[in-house]
Amino acid sequence: MIKRPLASLGICSAALCVPLDVANERFPWELPLIVQAVLSGLAITAGELAAGLVLNVWLGLGIWDYTGQWGNLWGKICPLYTALWCLLAGPVIVSFDWLDCWLCGGERPRYKIV
């Protein structure tokens, strides 16, 4: 349940791209993209938990609350949204890799799917 405007959630979501990008930089090209997506989704979930504890618990902003979701941890993360982060992470990894290649002269992406 979102308790605050979507803009604040958008800012938090953008900030959660940081652990995704950091994790992505450490993955070798030989690591299957599916594994990269799952590991990145878990990194995003860890970032979401940290952000939730700071923003929702310590600062009392109440931006999101997953207490009604099955398997939630302190109402800050839950298996459903962890799975969604993992699904979203795959296309975002590919996008980040191509942006790095095109804009920063990084290595051309090459993926092993499974």
Protein Blocks (a to p, Z undefined) as FASTA:
>chain_A
ZZbdfklmmmmmmmmmmmmmmmmmmpcfklcfklmmmmmmmmmmmmmmmmmmmmmmmnon
omaccklpghiahhlacfklmmmmmmmmmmmmmmmmmmmmmmnopacddddfZZ
